[in-house]
Amino acid sequence: MRLAICLMLFSLPLLSLAAPAPYYKWLSRVDGQVTCQQTSPGPGWELLDGSTYRDLRCTQPIQRSEQPGVTGFRSRG
């Protein structure tokens, strides 16, 4: 019981490190409309340019240094 409580208390600060998912521009293959969403709107949509944005209108790009990396991997660039 004490171990479970200690683990829970030590894991709480990790929640504050989480960042919101970035937004992407998606292009419709049917009519060429562009939308800004965090995930694919569904079949018939493709990622427009791979750039990431911090807002729902895709007007504020996220700088490359702000993007979280994957632990254990180094950038080749």
N, CA, C and O atoms as a Tripos MOL2 file, in Angstrom:
@<TRIPOS>MOLECULE
protein
  308   307    77     0     0
PROTEIN
NO_CHARGES

@<TRIPOS>ATOM
      1 N           0.8300   -1.1920    0.0000 N.3       1 MET1
      2 CA          0.0000    0.0000    0.0000 C.3       1 MET1
      3 C           0.8790    1.2610    0.0000 C.2       1 MET1
      4 O           0.6530    2.1850   -0.7820 O.2       1 MET1
      5 N           1.8720    1.2840    0.8800 N.am      2 ARG2
      6 CA          2.7570    2.4510    0.9370 C.3       2 ARG2
      7 C           3.5380    2.6100   -0.3630 C.2       2 ARG2
      8 O           3.7640    3.7240   -0.8360 O.2       2 ARG2
      9 N           3.9450    1.4800   -0.9300 N.am      3 LEU3
     10 CA          4.6880    1.5230   -2.1850 C.3       3 LEU3
     11 C           3.8360    2.1270   -3.2970 C.2       3 LEU3
     12 O           4.3250    2.9300   -4.0910 O.2       3 LEU3
     13 N           2.5770    1.7480   -3.3510 N.am      4 ALA4
     14 CA          1.6780    2.2830   -4.3750 C.3       4 ALA4
     15 C           1.4950    3.7900   -4.2130 C.2       4 ALA4
     16 O           1.4890    4.5300   -5.1970 O.2       4 ALA4
     17 N           1.3480    4.2310   -2.9890 N.am      5 ILE5
     18 CA          1.1840    5.6680   -2.7310 C.3       5 ILE5
     19 C           2.4570    6.4210   -3.1020 C.2       5 ILE5
     20 O           2.3920    7.4890   -3.7110 O.2       5 ILE5
     21 N           3.6080    5.8720   -2.7380 N.am      6 CYS6
     22 CA          4.8800    6.5220   -3.0790 C.3       6 CYS6
     23 C           5.0730    6.6030   -4.5880 C.2       6 CYS6
     24 O           5.4940    7.6370   -5.1070 O.2       6 CYS6
     25 N           4.7700    5.5260   -5.2890 N.am      7 LEU7
     26 CA          4.9000    5.5430   -6.7470 C.3       7 LEU7
     27 C           3.9750    6.5770   -7.3740 C.2       7 LEU7
     28 O           4.3570    7.2700   -8.3170 O.2       7 LEU7
     29 N           2.7600    6.6770   -6.8490 N.am      8 MET8
     30 CA          1.8130    7.6470   -7.3780 C.3       8 MET8
     31 C           2.3120    9.0790   -7.1340 C.2       8 MET8
     32 O           2.2310    9.9260   -8.0230 O.2       8 MET8
     33 N           2.8200    9.3400   -5.9440 N.am      9 LEU9
     34 CA          3.3090   10.6800   -5.6300 C.3       9 LEU9
     35 C           4.5240   11.0580   -6.4710 C.2       9 LEU9
     36 O           4.6620   12.2120   -6.8790 O.2       9 LEU9
     37 N           5.4050   10.0950   -6.7330 N.am     10 PHE10
     38 CA          6.5900   10.3830   -7.5380 C.3      10 PHE10
     39 C           6.2690   10.5100   -9.0220 C.2      10 PHE10
     40 O           7.0320   11.1300   -9.7630 O.2      10 PHE10
     41 N           5.1630    9.9390   -9.4680 N.am     11 SER11
     42 CA          4.8090   10.0300  -10.8890 C.3      11 SER11
     43 C           4.0190   11.2970  -11.2120 C.2      11 SER11
     44 O           3.9040   11.6540  -12.3850 O.2      11 SER11
     45 N           3.4780   11.9800  -10.2240 N.am     12 LEU12
     46 CA          2.7030   13.1980  -10.4830 C.3      12 LEU12
     47 C           3.4980   14.2940  -11.1880 C.2      12 LEU12
     48 O           2.9550   14.9210  -12.0980 O.2      12 LEU12
     49 N           4.7530   14.5610  -10.8220 N.am     13 PRO13
     50 CA          5.5010   15.6090  -11.5340 C.3      13 PRO13
     51 C           5.7010   15.3050  -13.0190 C.2      13 PRO13
     52 O           5.8690   16.2280  -13.8150 O.2      13 PRO13
     53 N           5.6870   14.0410  -13.4000 N.am     14 LEU14
     54 CA          5.8520   13.6980  -14.8110 C.3      14 LEU14
     55 C           4.6920   14.2070  -15.6560 C.2      14 LEU14
     56 O           4.8660   14.4820  -16.8440 O.2      14 LEU14
     57 N           3.5120   14.3370  -15.0570 N.am     15 LEU15
     58 CA          2.3610   14.8350  -15.8000 C.3      15 LEU15
     59 C           2.5520   16.2870  -16.2330 C.2      15 LEU15
     60 O           2.0180   16.7030  -17.2610 O.2      15 LEU15
     61 N           3.3010   17.0480  -15.4620 N.am     16 SER16
     62 CA          3.5040   18.4550  -15.8040 C.3      16 SER16
     63 C           4.4510   18.6310  -16.9850 C.2      16 SER16
     64 O           4.5340   19.7250  -17.5430 O.2      16 SER16
     65 N           5.1640   17.5850  -17.3770 N.am     17 LEU17
     66 CA          6.0840   17.6610  -18.5070 C.3      17 LEU17
     67 C           5.3900   17.4310  -19.8460 C.2      17 LEU17
     68 O           5.9940   17.6450  -20.8970 O.2      17 LEU17
     69 N           4.1590   17.0080  -19.8200 N.am     18 ALA18
     70 CA          3.4360   16.7010  -21.0540 C.3      18 ALA18
     71 C           3.1110   17.9810  -21.8130 C.2      18 ALA18
     72 O           2.7830   19.0060  -21.2150 O.2      18 ALA18
     73 N           3.2040   17.9100  -23.1260 N.am     19 ALA19
     74 CA          2.8700   19.0460  -23.9850 C.3      19 ALA19
     75 C           1.7040   18.6490  -24.8850 C.2      19 ALA19
     76 O           1.5150   17.4650  -25.1630 O.2      19 ALA19
     77 N           0.9240   19.6230  -25.3390 N.am     20 PRO20
     78 CA         -0.1750   19.2880  -26.2430 C.3      20 PRO20
     79 C           0.3530   18.7840  -27.5820 C.2      20 PRO20
     80 O           1.4550   19.1380  -28.0030 O.2      20 PRO20
     81 N          -0.4320   17.9720  -28.2280 N.am     21 ALA21
     82 CA         -0.0440   17.4440  -29.5400 C.3      21 ALA21
     83 C          -0.0190   18.5770  -30.5640 C.2      21 ALA21
     84 O          -0.8590   19.4750  -30.5030 O.2      21 ALA21
     85 N           0.9190   18.5520  -31.4950 N.am     22 PRO22
     86 CA          0.9810   19.6010  -32.5160 C.3      22 PRO22
     87 C          -0.1320   19.4490  -33.5460 C.2      22 PRO22
     88 O          -0.7130   18.3740  -33.6970 O.2      22 PRO22
     89 N          -0.4150   20.5310  -34.2440 N.am     23 TYR23
     90 CA         -1.3990   20.5320  -35.3260 C.3      23 TYR23
     91 C          -0.6730   20.4170  -36.6590 C.2      23 TYR23
     92 O           0.4750   20.8400  -36.7910 O.2      23 TYR23
     93 N          -1.3530   19.8420  -37.6430 N.am     24 TYR24
     94 CA         -0.8040   19.6770  -38.9900 C.3      24 TYR24
     95 C          -1.8220   20.1710  -40.0070 C.2      24 TYR24
     96 O          -3.0240   20.1820  -39.7410 O.2      24 TYR24
     97 N          -1.3330   20.5810  -41.1770 N.am     25 LYS25
     98 CA         -2.2250   20.9420  -42.2820 C.3      25 LYS25
     99 C          -2.5070   19.6900  -43.0990 C.2      25 LYS25
    100 O          -1.5900   18.9550  -43.4650 O.2      25 LYS25
    101 N          -3.7950   19.4530  -43.3840 N.am     26 TRP26
    102 CA         -4.2250   18.2950  -44.1580 C.3      26 TRP26
    103 C          -4.9050   18.7630  -45.4330 C.2      26 TRP26
    104 O          -5.6850   19.7150  -45.4070 O.2      26 TRP26
    105 N          -4.6160   18.1040  -46.5490 N.am     27 LEU27
    106 CA         -5.1440   18.4630  -47.8640 C.3      27 LEU27
    107 C          -6.1120   17.3860  -48.3350 C.2      27 LEU27
    108 O          -5.7930   16.1970  -48.3040 O.2      27 LEU27
    109 N          -7.3030   17.8110  -48.7750 N.am     28 SER28
    110 CA         -8.2910   16.8760  -49.3070 C.3      28 SER28
    111 C          -7.8980   16.4680  -50.7190 C.2      28 SER28
    112 O          -7.5880   17.3210  -51.5510 O.2      28 SER28
    113 N          -7.9100   15.1700  -50.9910 N.am     29 ARG29
    114 CA         -7.6210   14.6850  -52.3440 C.3      29 ARG29
    115 C          -8.8240   14.8750  -53.2590 C.2      29 ARG29
    116 O          -8.6830   14.8120  -54.4800 O.2      29 ARG29
    117 N          -9.9940   15.1030  -52.6930 N.am     30 VAL30
    118 CA        -11.2170   15.2360  -53.4840 C.3      30 VAL30
    119 C         -11.3650   16.6370  -54.0590 C.2      30 VAL30
    120 O         -11.5230   16.7930  -55.2700 O.2      30 VAL30
    121 N         -11.3170   17.6650  -53.2030 N.am     31 ASP31
    122 CA        -11.5780   19.0240  -53.6830 C.3      31 ASP31
    123 C         -10.4900   20.0320  -53.3380 C.2      31 ASP31
    124 O         -10.6600   21.2210  -53.6090 O.2      31 ASP31
    125 N          -9.3850   19.6040  -52.7530 N.am     32 GLY32
    126 CA         -8.2710   20.5060  -52.4900 C.3      32 GLY32
    127 C          -8.4210   21.3870  -51.2680 C.2      32 GLY32
    128 O          -7.5990   22.2810  -51.0640 O.2      32 GLY32
    129 N          -9.4430   21.1710  -50.4430 N.am     33 GLN33
    130 CA         -9.5990   21.9700  -49.2320 C.3      33 GLN33
    131 C          -8.4790   21.6430  -48.2460 C.2      33 GLN33
    132 O          -7.9660   20.5240  -48.2180 O.2      33 GLN33
    133 N          -8.1120   22.6340  -47.4420 N.am     34 VAL34
    134 CA         -7.0630   22.4610  -46.4300 C.3      34 VAL34
    135 C          -7.6910   22.6370  -45.0570 C.2      34 VAL34
    136 O          -8.4660   23.5670  -44.8340 O.2      34 VAL34
    137 N          -7.3510   21.7400  -44.1370 N.am     35 THR35
    138 CA         -7.8270   21.8440  -42.7620 C.3      35 THR35
    139 C          -6.6350   21.7020  -41.8170 C.2      35 THR35
    140 O          -5.5930   21.1650  -42.1930 O.2      35 THR35
    141 N          -6.7960   22.1800  -40.6130 N.am     36 CYS36
    142 CA         -5.7360   22.1120  -39.6110 C.3      36 CYS36
    143 C          -6.2410   21.2630  -38.4480 C.2      36 CYS36
    144 O          -7.1640   21.6610  -37.7370 O.2      36 CYS36
    145 N          -5.6320   20.0900  -38.2570 N.am     37 GLN37
    146 CA         -6.0500   19.1820  -37.1930 C.3      37 GLN37
    147 C          -4.8440   18.4520  -36.6240 C.2      37 GLN37
    148 O          -3.7750   18.4180  -37.2320 O.2      37 GLN37
    149 N          -5.0370   17.8680  -35.4400 N.am     38 GLN38
    150 CA         -3.9510   17.1290  -34.8000 C.3      38 GLN38
    151 C          -3.7900   15.7330  -35.3940 C.2      38 GLN38
    152 O          -2.6850   15.1930  -35.4120 O.2      38 GLN38
    153 N          -4.8680   15.1540  -35.8710 N.am     39 THR39
    154 CA         -4.8250   13.8210  -36.4680 C.3      39 THR39
    155 C          -5.4910   13.8600  -37.8320 C.2      39 THR39
    156 O          -6.1720   14.8290  -38.1670 O.2      39 THR39
    157 N          -5.2990   12.8220  -38.6100 N.am     40 SER40
    158 CA         -5.8750   12.7630  -39.9480 C.3      40 SER40
    159 C          -7.3980   12.8090  -39.8850 C.2      40 SER40
    160 O          -7.9990   12.1150  -39.0650 O.2      40 SER40
    161 N          -8.0360   13.6220  -40.7430 N.am     41 PRO41
    162 CA         -9.4950   13.6680  -40.7830 C.3      41 PRO41
    163 C         -10.1100   12.3730  -41.3090 C.2      41 PRO41
    164 O         -11.3110   12.1560  -41.1470 O.2      41 PRO41
    165 N          -9.3170   11.5200  -41.9290 N.am     42 GLY42
    166 CA         -9.8300   10.2450  -42.4160 C.3      42 GLY42
    167 C          -9.2950    9.9300  -43.7890 C.2      42 GLY42
    168 O          -8.3710   10.5860  -44.2710 O.2      42 GLY42
    169 N          -9.8850    8.9060  -44.4360 N.am     43 PRO43
    170 CA         -9.4340    8.5550  -45.7770 C.3      43 PRO43
    171 C          -9.7160    9.6970  -46.7490 C.2      43 PRO43
    172 O         -10.7150   10.4010  -46.6050 O.2      43 PRO43
    173 N          -8.8650    9.8770  -47.7100 N.am     44 GLY44
    174 CA         -9.0520   10.9600  -48.6690 C.3      44 GLY44
    175 C          -8.3120   12.2300  -48.2920 C.2      44 GLY44
    176 O          -8.3950   13.2290  -49.0050 O.2      44 GLY44
    177 N          -7.5930   12.2060  -47.1870 N.am     45 TRP45
    178 CA         -6.8220   13.3680  -46.7450 C.3      45 TRP45
    179 C          -5.3570   12.9800  -46.6640 C.2      45 TRP45
    180 O          -5.0250   11.8660  -46.2580 O.2      45 TRP45
    181 N          -4.4780   13.9000  -47.0510 N.am     46 GLU46
    182 CA         -3.0440   13.6460  -46.9460 C.3      46 GLU46
    183 C          -2.3650   14.8270  -46.2650 C.2      46 GLU46
    184 O          -2.8380   15.9610  -46.3380 O.2      46 GLU46
    185 N          -1.2640   14.5450  -45.6100 N.am     47 LEU47
    186 CA         -0.4960   15.5700  -44.9160 C.3      47 LEU47
    187 C           0.0330   16.5590  -45.9420 C.2      47 LEU47
    188 O           0.6790   16.1640  -46.9130 O.2      47 LEU47
    189 N          -0.2370   17.8400  -45.7330 N.am     48 LEU48
    190 CA          0.1150   18.8480  -46.7340 C.3      48 LEU48
    191 C           1.6100   19.1000  -46.7950 C.2      48 LEU48
    192 O           2.2070   18.9850  -47.8650 O.2      48 LEU48
    193 N           2.2290   19.4410  -45.6760 N.am     49 ASP49
    194 CA          3.6510   19.7930  -45.7440 C.3      49 ASP49
    195 C           4.4650   19.3130  -44.5450 C.2      49 ASP49
    196 O           5.6270   19.7060  -44.4430 O.2      49 ASP49
    197 N           3.9710   18.5350  -43.6780 N.am     50 GLY50
    198 CA          4.7600   17.9990  -42.5690 C.3      50 GLY50
    199 C           5.1770   19.0030  -41.5120 C.2      50 GLY50
    200 O           5.7650   18.6100  -40.5050 O.2      50 GLY50
    201 N           4.8940   20.2950  -41.7050 N.am     51 SER51
    202 CA          5.2190   21.3000  -40.6890 C.3      51 SER51
    203 C           4.2700   21.1410  -39.5070 C.2      51 SER51
    204 O           3.1220   20.7300  -39.6720 O.2      51 SER51
    205 N           4.7570   21.4700  -38.3200 N.am     52 THR52
    206 CA          3.9250   21.3910  -37.1250 C.3      52 THR52
    207 C           3.5760   22.7940  -36.6490 C.2      52 THR52
    208 O           4.3580   23.7330  -36.7960 O.2      52 THR52
    209 N           2.3800   22.9140  -36.0760 N.am     53 TYR53
    210 CA          1.8710   24.2060  -35.6100 C.3      53 TYR53
    211 C           1.3480   24.0610  -34.1930 C.2      53 TYR53
    212 O           0.9440   22.9760  -33.7740 O.2      53 TYR53
    213 N           1.3610   25.1760  -33.4530 N.am     54 ARG54
    214 CA          0.9120   25.1480  -32.0720 C.3      54 ARG54
    215 C          -0.5400   25.5810  -31.9040 C.2      54 ARG54
    216 O          -1.0910   25.4200  -30.8150 O.2      54 ARG54
    217 N          -1.1890   26.1290  -32.9480 N.am     55 ASP55
    218 CA         -2.5540   26.6190  -32.8100 C.3      55 ASP55
    219 C          -3.4910   25.9650  -33.8250 C.2      55 ASP55
    220 O          -3.0500   25.3550  -34.7990 O.2      55 ASP55
    221 N          -4.7900   26.1050  -33.5740 N.am     56 LEU56
    222 CA         -5.8190   25.4480  -34.3750 C.3      56 LEU56
    223 C          -5.9230   25.9920  -35.7940 C.2      56 LEU56
    224 O          -6.4400   25.3030  -36.6740 O.2      56 LEU56
    225 N          -5.4490   27.2020  -36.0380 N.am     57 ARG57
    226 CA         -5.4990   27.7790  -37.3940 C.3      57 ARG57
    227 C          -4.2280   27.5160  -38.1930 C.2      57 ARG57
    228 O          -4.1230   27.9240  -39.3500 O.2      57 ARG57
    229 N          -3.2840   26.8510  -37.5940 N.am     58 CYS58
    230 CA         -1.9930   26.5710  -38.2320 C.3      58 CYS58
    231 C          -1.2950   27.8550  -38.6780 C.2      58 CYS58
    232 O          -0.7960   27.9430  -39.8000 O.2      58 CYS58
    233 N          -1.2670   28.8550  -37.7830 N.am     59 THR59
    234 CA         -0.5980   30.1170  -38.0910 C.3      59 THR59
    235 C           0.6910   30.2990  -37.2830 C.2      59 THR59
    236 O           1.5250   31.1310  -37.6380 O.2      59 THR59
    237 N           0.8640   29.5310  -36.2000 N.am     60 GLN60
    238 CA          2.0510   29.6600  -35.3570 C.3      60 GLN60
    239 C           2.8870   28.3850  -35.4570 C.2      60 GLN60
    240 O           2.6170   27.4130  -34.7510 O.2      60 GLN60
    241 N           3.8960   28.3780  -36.3270 N.am     61 PRO61
    242 CA          4.7100   27.1660  -36.4640 C.3      61 PRO61
    243 C           5.5230   26.8890  -35.2030 C.2      61 PRO61
    244 O           5.9280   27.8060  -34.4870 O.2      61 PRO61
    245 N           5.7470   25.6240  -34.9550 N.am     62 ILE62
    246 CA          6.5970   25.2090  -33.8390 C.3      62 ILE62
    247 C           8.0190   25.1420  -34.3690 C.2      62 ILE62
    248 O           8.2830   24.5090  -35.3910 O.2      62 ILE62
    249 N           8.9290   25.7970  -33.6680 N.am     63 GLN63
    250 CA         10.3310   25.7680  -34.0680 C.3      63 GLN63
    251 C          10.8840   24.3670  -33.8720 C.2      63 GLN63
    252 O          10.4450   23.6470  -32.9750 O.2      63 GLN63
    253 N          11.8220   23.9830  -34.6850 N.am     64 ARG64
    254 CA         12.3940   22.6350  -34.6210 C.3      64 ARG64
    255 C          12.9710   22.3290  -33.2370 C.2      64 ARG64
    256 O          12.8980   21.1890  -32.7800 O.2      64 ARG64
    257 N          13.5370   23.3230  -32.5690 N.am     65 SER65
    258 CA         14.1320   23.0970  -31.2510 C.3      65 SER65
    259 C          13.0710   22.8720  -30.1740 C.2      65 SER65
    260 O          13.3820   22.3470  -29.1050 O.2      65 SER65
    261 N          11.8180   23.2640  -30.4420 N.am     66 GLU66
    262 CA         10.7490   23.1000  -29.4630 C.3      66 GLU66
    263 C          10.0800   21.7400  -29.5590 C.2      66 GLU66
    264 O           9.3750   21.3350  -28.6340 O.2      66 GLU66
    265 N          10.2850   21.0300  -30.6560 N.am     67 GLN67
    266 CA          9.6290   19.7500  -30.8510 C.3      67 GLN67
    267 C          10.2840   18.7060  -29.9640 C.2      67 GLN67
    268 O          11.5090   18.5880  -29.9380 O.2      67 GLN67
    269 N           9.4710   17.9450  -29.2370 N.am     68 PRO68
    270 CA         10.0510   16.9290  -28.3640 C.3      68 PRO68
    271 C          10.6880   15.8180  -29.1730 C.2      68 PRO68
    272 O          10.1570   15.4070  -30.2050 O.2      68 PRO68
    273 N          11.8270   15.3330  -28.7030 N.am     69 GLY69
    274 CA         12.5070   14.2350  -29.3790 C.3      69 GLY69
    275 C          12.1140   12.9000  -28.7720 C.2      69 GLY69
    276 O          11.4440   12.8420  -27.7420 O.2      69 GLY69
    277 N          12.5300   11.8580  -29.4090 N.am     70 VAL70
    278 CA         12.2850   10.5220  -28.8960 C.3      70 VAL70
    279 C          13.4860   10.1290  -28.0490 C.2      70 VAL70
    280 O          14.6270   10.2200  -28.5020 O.2      70 VAL70
    281 N          13.2360    9.6990  -26.8370 N.am     71 THR71
    282 CA         14.3130    9.3290  -25.9310 C.3      71 THR71
    283 C          15.1250    8.1830  -26.5170 C.2      71 THR71
    284 O          14.5690    7.1830  -26.9700 O.2      71 THR71
    285 N          16.4280    8.3340  -26.5050 N.am     72 GLY72
    286 CA         17.2960    7.2810  -26.9900 C.3      72 GLY72
    287 C          17.7420    7.4550  -28.4280 C.2      72 GLY72
    288 O          18.5900    6.6980  -28.9010 O.2      72 GLY72
    289 N          17.1970    8.4290  -29.1330 N.am     73 PHE73
    290 CA         17.5720    8.6640  -30.5220 C.3      73 PHE73
    291 C          18.1630   10.0530  -30.6630 C.2      73 PHE73
    292 O          17.7220   10.9960  -30.0060 O.2      73 PHE73
    293 N          19.1580   10.1740  -31.5200 N.am     74 ARG74
    294 CA         19.7710   11.4690  -31.7840 C.3      74 ARG74
    295 C          19.3900   11.9400  -33.1690 C.2      74 ARG74
    296 O          19.2190   11.1350  -34.0850 O.2      74 ARG74
    297 N          19.2560   13.2440  -33.3190 N.am     75 SER75
    298 CA         18.9520   13.8230  -34.6240 C.3      75 SER75
    299 C          20.1600   13.6920  -35.5380 C.2      75 SER75
    300 O          21.2990   13.8240  -35.0890 O.2      75 SER75
    301 N          19.9180   13.4360  -36.8120 N.am     76 ARG76
    302 CA         21.0140   13.3240  -37.7730 C.3      76 ARG76
    303 C          21.4000   14.6780  -38.3450 C.2      76 ARG76
    304 O          22.4270   14.7970  -39.0140 O.2      76 ARG76
    305 N          20.5850   15.7060  -38.0910 N.am     77 GLY77
    306 CA         20.8080   17.0120  -38.6960 C.3      77 GLY77
    307 C          21.7160   17.8770  -37.9820 C.2      77 GLY77
    308 O          21.9680   19.0010  -38.4170 O.2      77 GLY77
@<TRIPOS>BOND
     1     1     2 1
     2     2     3 1
     3     3     4 2
     4     3     5 am
     5     5     6 1
     6     6     7 1
     7     7     8 2
     8     7     9 am
     9     9    10 1
    10    10    11 1
    11    11    12 2
    12    11    13 am
    13    13    14 1
    14    14    15 1
    15    15    16 2
    16    15    17 am
    17    17    18 1
    18    18    19 1
    19    19    20 2
    20    19    21 am
    21    21    22 1
    22    22    23 1
    23    23    24 2
    24    23    25 am
    25    25    26 1
    26    26    27 1
    27    27    28 2
    28    27    29 am
    29    29    30 1
    30    30    31 1
    31    31    32 2
    32    31    33 am
    33    33    34 1
    34    34    35 1
    35    35    36 2
    36    35    37 am
    37    37    38 1
    38    38    39 1
    39    39    40 2
    40    39    41 am
    41    41    42 1
    42    42    43 1
    43    43    44 2
    44    43    45 am
    45    45    46 1
    46    46    47 1
    47    47    48 2
    48    47    49 am
    49    49    50 1
    50    50    51 1
    51    51    52 2
    52    51    53 am
    53    53    54 1
    54    54    55 1
    55    55    56 2
    56    55    57 am
    57    57    58 1
    58    58    59 1
    59    59    60 2
    60    59    61 am
    61    61    62 1
    62    62    63 1
    63    63    64 2
    64    63    65 am
    65    65    66 1
    66    66    67 1
    67    67    68 2
    68    67    69 am
    69    69    70 1
    70    70    71 1
    71    71    72 2
    72    71    73 am
    73    73    74 1
    74    74    75 1
    75    75    76 2
    76    75    77 am
    77    77    78 1
    78    78    79 1
    79    79    80 2
    80    79    81 am
    81    81    82 1
    82    82    83 1
    83    83    84 2
    84    83    85 am
    85    85    86 1
    86    86    87 1
    87    87    88 2
    88    87    89 am
    89    89    90 1
    90    90    91 1
    91    91    92 2
    92    91    93 am
    93    93    94 1
    94    94    95 1
    95    95    96 2
    96    95    97 am
    97    97    98 1
    98    98    99 1
    99    99   100 2
   100    99   101 am
   101   101   102 1
   102   102   103 1
   103   103   104 2
   104   103   105 am
   105   105   106 1
   106   106   107 1
   107   107   108 2
   108   107   109 am
   109   109   110 1
   110   110   111 1
   111   111   112 2
   112   111   113 am
   113   113   114 1
   114   114   115 1
   115   115   116 2
   116   115   117 am
   117   117   118 1
   118   118   119 1
   119   119   120 2
   120   119   121 am
   121   121   122 1
   122   122   123 1
   123   123   124 2
   124   123   125 am
   125   125   126 1
   126   126   127 1
   127   127   128 2
   128   127   129 am
   129   129   130 1
   130   130   131 1
   131   131   132 2
   132   131   133 am
   133   133   134 1
   134   134   135 1
   135   135   136 2
   136   135   137 am
   137   137   138 1
   138   138   139 1
   139   139   140 2
   140   139   141 am
   141   141   142 1
   142   142   143 1
   143   143   144 2
   144   143   145 am
   145   145   146 1
   146   146   147 1
   147   147   148 2
   148   147   149 am
   149   149   150 1
   150   150   151 1
   151   151   152 2
   152   151   153 am
   153   153   154 1
   154   154   155 1
   155   155   156 2
   156   155   157 am
   157   157   158 1
   158   158   159 1
   159   159   160 2
   160   159   161 am
   161   161   162 1
   162   162   163 1
   163   163   164 2
   164   163   165 am
   165   165   166 1
   166   166   167 1
   167   167   168 2
   168   167   169 am
   169   169   170 1
   170   170   171 1
   171   171   172 2
   172   171   173 am
   173   173   174 1
   174   174   175 1
   175   175   176 2
   176   175   177 am
   177   177   178 1
   178   178   179 1
   179   179   180 2
   180   179   181 am
   181   181   182 1
   182   182   183 1
   183   183   184 2
   184   183   185 am
   185   185   186 1
   186   186   187 1
   187   187   188 2
   188   187   189 am
   189   189   190 1
   190   190   191 1
   191   191   192 2
   192   191   193 am
   193   193   194 1
   194   194   195 1
   195   195   196 2
   196   195   197 am
   197   197   198 1
   198   198   199 1
   199   199   200 2
   200   199   201 am
   201   201   202 1
   202   202   203 1
   203   203   204 2
   204   203   205 am
   205   205   206 1
   206   206   207 1
   207   207   208 2
   208   207   209 am
   209   209   210 1
   210   210   211 1
   211   211   212 2
   212   211   213 am
   213   213   214 1
   214   214   215 1
   215   215   216 2
   216   215   217 am
   217   217   218 1
   218   218   219 1
   219   219   220 2
   220   219   221 am
   221   221   222 1
   222   222   223 1
   223   223   224 2
   224   223   225 am
   225   225   226 1
   226   226   227 1
   227   227   228 2
   228   227   229 am
   229   229   230 1
   230   230   231 1
   231   231   232 2
   232   231   233 am
   233   233   234 1
   234   234   235 1
   235   235   236 2
   236   235   237 am
   237   237   238 1
   238   238   239 1
   239   239   240 2
   240   239   241 am
   241   241   242 1
   242   242   243 1
   243   243   244 2
   244   243   245 am
   245   245   246 1
   246   246   247 1
   247   247   248 2
   248   247   249 am
   249   249   250 1
   250   250   251 1
   251   251   252 2
   252   251   253 am
   253   253   254 1
   254   254   255 1
   255   255   256 2
   256   255   257 am
   257   257   258 1
   258   258   259 1
   259   259   260 2
   260   259   261 am
   261   261   262 1
   262   262   263 1
   263   263   264 2
   264   263   265 am
   265   265   266 1
   266   266   267 1
   267   267   268 2
   268   267   269 am
   269   269   270 1
   270   270   271 1
   271   271   272 2
   272   271   273 am
   273   273   274 1
   274   274   275 1
   275   275   276 2
   276   275   277 am
   277   277   278 1
   278   278   279 1
   279   279   280 2
   280   279   281 am
   281   281   282 1
   282   282   283 1
   283   283   284 2
   284   283   285 am
   285   285   286 1
   286   286   287 1
   287   287   288 2
   288   287   289 am
   289   289   290 1
   290   290   291 1
   291   291   292 2
   292   291   293 am
   293   293   294 1
   294   294   295 1
   295   295   296 2
   296   295   297 am
   297   297   298 1
   298   298   299 1
   299   299   300 2
   300   299   301 am
   301   301   302 1
   302   302   303 1
   303   303   304 2
   304   303   305 am
   305   305   306 1
   306   306   307 1
   307   307   308 2
@<TRIPOS>SUBSTRUCTURE
     1 MET1         2 RESIDUE 1 A MET
     2 ARG2         6 RESIDUE 1 A ARG
     3 LEU3        10 RESIDUE 1 A LEU
     4 ALA4        14 RESIDUE 1 A ALA
     5 ILE5        18 RESIDUE 1 A ILE
     6 CYS6        22 RESIDUE 1 A CYS
     7 LEU7        26 RESIDUE 1 A LEU
     8 MET8        30 RESIDUE 1 A MET
     9 LEU9        34 RESIDUE 1 A LEU
    10 PHE10       38 RESIDUE 1 A PHE
    11 SER11       42 RESIDUE 1 A SER
    12 LEU12       46 RESIDUE 1 A LEU
    13 PRO13       50 RESIDUE 1 A PRO
    14 LEU14       54 RESIDUE 1 A LEU
    15 LEU15       58 RESIDUE 1 A LEU
    16 SER16       62 RESIDUE 1 A SER
    17 LEU17       66 RESIDUE 1 A LEU
    18 ALA18       70 RESIDUE 1 A ALA
    19 ALA19       74 RESIDUE 1 A ALA
    20 PRO20       78 RESIDUE 1 A PRO
    21 ALA21       82 RESIDUE 1 A ALA
    22 PRO22       86 RESIDUE 1 A PRO
    23 TYR23       90 RESIDUE 1 A TYR
    24 TYR24       94 RESIDUE 1 A TYR
    25 LYS25       98 RESIDUE 1 A LYS
    26 TRP26      102 RESIDUE 1 A TRP
    27 LEU27      106 RESIDUE 1 A LEU
    28 SER28      110 RESIDUE 1 A SER
    29 ARG29      114 RESIDUE 1 A ARG
    30 VAL30      118 RESIDUE 1 A VAL
    31 ASP31      122 RESIDUE 1 A ASP
    32 GLY32      126 RESIDUE 1 A GLY
    33 GLN33      130 RESIDUE 1 A GLN
    34 VAL34      134 RESIDUE 1 A VAL
    35 THR35      138 RESIDUE 1 A THR
    36 CYS36      142 RESIDUE 1 A CYS
    37 GLN37      146 RESIDUE 1 A GLN
    38 GLN38      150 RESIDUE 1 A GLN
    39 THR39      154 RESIDUE 1 A THR
    40 SER40      158 RESIDUE 1 A SER
    41 PRO41      162 RESIDUE 1 A PRO
    42 GLY42      166 RESIDUE 1 A GLY
    43 PRO43      170 RESIDUE 1 A PRO
    44 GLY44      174 RESIDUE 1 A GLY
    45 TRP45      178 RESIDUE 1 A TRP
    46 GLU46      182 RESIDUE 1 A GLU
    47 LEU47      186 RESIDUE 1 A LEU
    48 LEU48      190 RESIDUE 1 A LEU
    49 ASP49      194 RESIDUE 1 A ASP
    50 GLY50      198 RESIDUE 1 A GLY
    51 SER51      202 RESIDUE 1 A SER
    52 THR52      206 RESIDUE 1 A THR
    53 TYR53      210 RESIDUE 1 A TYR
    54 ARG54      214 RESIDUE 1 A ARG
    55 ASP55      218 RESIDUE 1 A ASP
    56 LEU56      222 RESIDUE 1 A LEU
    57 ARG57      226 RESIDUE 1 A ARG
    58 CYS58      230 RESIDUE 1 A CYS
    59 THR59      234 RESIDUE 1 A THR
    60 GLN60      238 RESIDUE 1 A GLN
    61 PRO61      242 RESIDUE 1 A PRO
    62 ILE62      246 RESIDUE 1 A ILE
    63 GLN63      250 RESIDUE 1 A GLN
    64 ARG64      254 RESIDUE 1 A ARG
    65 SER65      258 RESIDUE 1 A SER
    66 GLU66      262 RESIDUE 1 A GLU
    67 GLN67      266 RESIDUE 1 A GLN
    68 PRO68      270 RESIDUE 1 A PRO
    69 GLY69      274 RESIDUE 1 A GLY
    70 VAL70      278 RESIDUE 1 A VAL
    71 THR71      282 RESIDUE 1 A THR
    72 GLY72      286 RESIDUE 1 A GLY
    73 PHE73      290 RESIDUE 1 A PHE
    74 ARG74      294 RESIDUE 1 A ARG
    75 SER75      298 RESIDUE 1 A SER
    76 ARG76      302 RESIDUE 1 A ARG
    77 GLY77      306 RESIDUE 1 A GLY
